[in-house]
Amino acid sequence: MSEQPTLTAPELQQRLREAPFHDWLGLEVRSVTDTGLELTATWRPEWANSVGKTHGGILSSLLDLAADWALVATQGVPAPTIDFTVHYLRAAAPGDLTVRARLVRAGRSLTVAEAEVLDASGKTLAVGRGTYASFATRKNE
């Protein structure tokens, strides 16, 4: 891994918000390092499930995109998700969320990253780990 991220937080913010779904999630890049990032997501009523909690699909989306964008921060391009596992730890009440992601192993072919979603009080709501096809981002070397 490099000593500096490929993209700064403002550069990553600009690229991240180009996707309509990411913009709809209200994502803000808080920090970027050579091994990971931290995002916040602004809660919206459309996230609620039938019992008023944040839908698990929102949590899993936040986990996957944060893990993948940790890869973008270091390699400059996203990589397709090969596999992603989510563990839901507690119900997510309405409220803004923080997502932290870090690279576990950045390889030439496969990259493994993990992420966690936290509520406003810092409690972990869900965790996820994914494998990304970093080979798919490489041009003919």
Secondary structure, DSSP 8 states (H G I E B T S, - for coil): --SS-SS-HHHHHHHHTTSHHHHHTTEEEEEE-SSEEEEEE---GGGB-TTSSB-HHHHHHHHHHHHHHHHHHHHSS---EEEEEEEE-S---SS-EEEEEEEEEE-SS-EEEEEEEE-TT--EEEEEEEEE-GGGG----
